């Protein structure tokens, strides 16, 4: 099993957990999670290439 995607998404999920209480209501947390998920899916191949993995 490739550990890079698991580690990458685990770090981003930790950020969601850290910052989501600041967004108050459920829709604010949902939008933050959705935007972060799109960013993560788009950025992961680039981060992986920069890391040489």
Phi and psi in radians as a Rosetta constraint file:
Dihedral C 1 N 2 CA 2 C 2 CIRCULARHARMONIC -1.399 0.35
Dihedral N 2 CA 2 C 2 N 3 CIRCULARHARMONIC 2.137 0.35
Dihedral C 2 N 3 CA 3 C 3 CIRCULARHARMONIC -1.475 0.35
Dihedral N 3 CA 3 C 3 N 4 CIRCULARHARMONIC -0.293 0.35
Dihedral C 3 N 4 CA 4 C 4 CIRCULARHARMONIC -1.067 0.35
Dihedral N 4 CA 4 C 4 N 5 CIRCULARHARMONIC -0.910 0.35
Dihedral C 4 N 5 CA 5 C 5 CIRCULARHARMONIC -1.084 0.35
Dihedral N 5 CA 5 C 5 N 6 CIRCULARHARMONIC -0.652 0.35
Dihedral C 5 N 6 CA 6 C 6 CIRCULARHARMONIC -1.120 0.35
Dihedral N 6 CA 6 C 6 N 7 CIRCULARHARMONIC -0.791 0.35
Dihedral C 6 N 7 CA 7 C 7 CIRCULARHARMONIC -1.142 0.35
Dihedral N 7 CA 7 C 7 N 8 CIRCULARHARMONIC -0.752 0.35
Dihedral C 7 N 8 CA 8 C 8 CIRCULARHARMONIC -1.053 0.35
Dihedral N 8 CA 8 C 8 N 9 CIRCULARHARMONIC -0.875 0.35
Dihedral C 8 N 9 CA 9 C 9 CIRCULARHARMONIC -1.228 0.35
Dihedral N 9 CA 9 C 9 N 10 CIRCULARHARMONIC -0.538 0.35
Dihedral C 9 N 10 CA 10 C 10 CIRCULARHARMONIC -1.128 0.35
Dihedral N 10 CA 10 C 10 N 11 CIRCULARHARMONIC -0.721 0.35
Dihedral C 10 N 11 CA 11 C 11 CIRCULARHARMONIC -1.119 0.35
Dihedral N 11 CA 11 C 11 N 12 CIRCULARHARMONIC -0.732 0.35
Dihedral C 11 N 12 CA 12 C 12 CIRCULARHARMONIC -1.204 0.35
Dihedral N 12 CA 12 C 12 N 13 CIRCULARHARMONIC -0.639 0.35
Dihedral C 12 N 13 CA 13 C 13 CIRCULARHARMONIC -1.148 0.35
Dihedral N 13 CA 13 C 13 N 14 CIRCULARHARMONIC -0.601 0.35
Dihedral C 13 N 14 CA 14 C 14 CIRCULARHARMONIC -1.102 0.35
Dihedral N 14 CA 14 C 14 N 15 CIRCULARHARMONIC -0.681 0.35
Dihedral C 14 N 15 CA 15 C 15 CIRCULARHARMONIC -1.129 0.35
Dihedral N 15 CA 15 C 15 N 16 CIRCULARHARMONIC -0.700 0.35
Dihedral C 15 N 16 CA 16 C 16 CIRCULARHARMONIC -1.052 0.35
Dihedral N 16 CA 16 C 16 N 17 CIRCULARHARMONIC -0.795 0.35
Dihedral C 16 N 17 CA 17 C 17 CIRCULARHARMONIC -1.101 0.35
Dihedral N 17 CA 17 C 17 N 18 CIRCULARHARMONIC -0.569 0.35
Dihedral C 17 N 18 CA 18 C 18 CIRCULARHARMONIC -1.299 0.35
Dihedral N 18 CA 18 C 18 N 19 CIRCULARHARMONIC -0.722 0.35
Dihedral C 18 N 19 CA 19 C 19 CIRCULARHARMONIC -1.715 0.35
Dihedral N 19 CA 19 C 19 N 20 CIRCULARHARMONIC -0.286 0.35
Dihedral C 19 N 20 CA 20 C 20 CIRCULARHARMONIC -1.100 0.35
Dihedral N 20 CA 20 C 20 N 21 CIRCULARHARMONIC -0.581 0.35
Dihedral C 20 N 21 CA 21 C 21 CIRCULARHARMONIC -1.065 0.35
Dihedral N 21 CA 21 C 21 N 22 CIRCULARHARMONIC -0.399 0.35
Dihedral C 21 N 22 CA 22 C 22 CIRCULARHARMONIC -1.286 0.35
Dihedral N 22 CA 22 C 22 N 23 CIRCULARHARMONIC -0.231 0.35
Dihedral C 22 N 23 CA 23 C 23 CIRCULARHARMONIC -1.630 0.35
Dihedral N 23 CA 23 C 23 N 24 CIRCULARHARMONIC 0.017 0.35
Dihedral C 23 N 24 CA 24 C 24 CIRCULARHARMONIC 1.199 0.35
Dihedral N 24 CA 24 C 24 N 25 CIRCULARHARMONIC -1.850 0.35
Dihedral C 24 N 25 CA 25 C 25 CIRCULARHARMONIC -1.220 0.35
Dihedral N 25 CA 25 C 25 N 26 CIRCULARHARMONIC 2.914 0.35
Dihedral C 25 N 26 CA 26 C 26 CIRCULARHARMONIC -1.059 0.35
Dihedral N 26 CA 26 C 26 N 27 CIRCULARHARMONIC -0.641 0.35
Dihedral C 26 N 27 CA 27 C 27 CIRCULARHARMONIC -1.233 0.35
Dihedral N 27 CA 27 C 27 N 28 CIRCULARHARMONIC -0.545 0.35
Dihedral C 27 N 28 CA 28 C 28 CIRCULARHARMONIC -1.162 0.35
Dihedral N 28 CA 28 C 28 N 29 CIRCULARHARMONIC -0.742 0.35
Dihedral C 28 N 29 CA 29 C 29 CIRCULARHARMONIC -1.180 0.35
Dihedral N 29 CA 29 C 29 N 30 CIRCULARHARMONIC -0.670 0.35
Dihedral C 29 N 30 CA 30 C 30 CIRCULARHARMONIC -1.112 0.35
Dihedral N 30 CA 30 C 30 N 31 CIRCULARHARMONIC -0.776 0.35
Dihedral C 30 N 31 CA 31 C 31 CIRCULARHARMONIC -1.155 0.35
Dihedral N 31 CA 31 C 31 N 32 CIRCULARHARMONIC -0.722 0.35
Dihedral C 31 N 32 CA 32 C 32 CIRCULARHARMONIC -1.066 0.35
Dihedral N 32 CA 32 C 32 N 33 CIRCULARHARMONIC -0.788 0.35
Dihedral C 32 N 33 CA 33 C 33 CIRCULARHARMONIC -1.114 0.35
Dihedral N 33 CA 33 C 33 N 34 CIRCULARHARMONIC -0.690 0.35
Dihedral C 33 N 34 CA 34 C 34 CIRCULARHARMONIC -1.160 0.35
Dihedral N 34 CA 34 C 34 N 35 CIRCULARHARMONIC -0.788 0.35
Dihedral C 34 N 35 CA 35 C 35 CIRCULARHARMONIC -1.118 0.35
Dihedral N 35 CA 35 C 35 N 36 CIRCULARHARMONIC -0.750 0.35
Dihedral C 35 N 36 CA 36 C 36 CIRCULARHARMONIC -1.145 0.35
Dihedral N 36 CA 36 C 36 N 37 CIRCULARHARMONIC -0.646 0.35
Dihedral C 36 N 37 CA 37 C 37 CIRCULARHARMONIC -1.125 0.35
Dihedral N 37 CA 37 C 37 N 38 CIRCULARHARMONIC -0.742 0.35
Dihedral C 37 N 38 CA 38 C 38 CIRCULARHARMONIC -1.129 0.35
Dihedral N 38 CA 38 C 38 N 39 CIRCULARHARMONIC -0.762 0.35
Dihedral C 38 N 39 CA 39 C 39 CIRCULARHARMONIC -1.048 0.35
Dihedral N 39 CA 39 C 39 N 40 CIRCULARHARMONIC -0.763 0.35
Dihedral C 39 N 40 CA 40 C 40 CIRCULARHARMONIC -1.128 0.35
Dihedral N 40 CA 40 C 40 N 41 CIRCULARHARMONIC -0.775 0.35
Dihedral C 40 N 41 CA 41 C 41 CIRCULARHARMONIC -1.142 0.35
Dihedral N 41 CA 41 C 41 N 42 CIRCULARHARMONIC -0.562 0.35
Dihedral C 41 N 42 CA 42 C 42 CIRCULARHARMONIC -1.391 0.35
Dihedral N 42 CA 42 C 42 N 43 CIRCULARHARMONIC -0.655 0.35
Dihedral C 42 N 43 CA 43 C 43 CIRCULARHARMONIC -1.469 0.35
Dihedral N 43 CA 43 C 43 N 44 CIRCULARHARMONIC -0.453 0.35
Dihedral C 43 N 44 CA 44 C 44 CIRCULARHARMONIC -1.003 0.35
Dihedral N 44 CA 44 C 44 N 45 CIRCULARHARMONIC -0.792 0.35
Dihedral C 44 N 45 CA 45 C 45 CIRCULARHARMONIC -1.064 0.35
Dihedral N 45 CA 45 C 45 N 46 CIRCULARHARMONIC -0.622 0.35
Dihedral C 45 N 46 CA 46 C 46 CIRCULARHARMONIC -1.232 0.35
Dihedral N 46 CA 46 C 46 N 47 CIRCULARHARMONIC -0.738 0.35
Dihedral C 46 N 47 CA 47 C 47 CIRCULARHARMONIC -1.110 0.35
Dihedral N 47 CA 47 C 47 N 48 CIRCULARHARMONIC -0.720 0.35
Dihedral C 47 N 48 CA 48 C 48 CIRCULARHARMONIC -1.097 0.35
Dihedral N 48 CA 48 C 48 N 49 CIRCULARHARMONIC -0.741 0.35
Dihedral C 48 N 49 CA 49 C 49 CIRCULARHARMONIC -1.157 0.35
Dihedral N 49 CA 49 C 49 N 50 CIRCULARHARMONIC -0.710 0.35
Dihedral C 49 N 50 CA 50 C 50 CIRCULARHARMONIC -1.135 0.35
Dihedral N 50 CA 50 C 50 N 51 CIRCULARHARMONIC -0.586 0.35
Dihedral C 50 N 51 CA 51 C 51 CIRCULARHARMONIC -1.383 0.35
Dihedral N 51 CA 51 C 51 N 52 CIRCULARHARMONIC -0.189 0.35
Dihedral C 51 N 52 CA 52 C 52 CIRCULARHARMONIC 1.351 0.35
Dihedral N 52 CA 52 C 52 N 53 CIRCULARHARMONIC 0.475 0.35
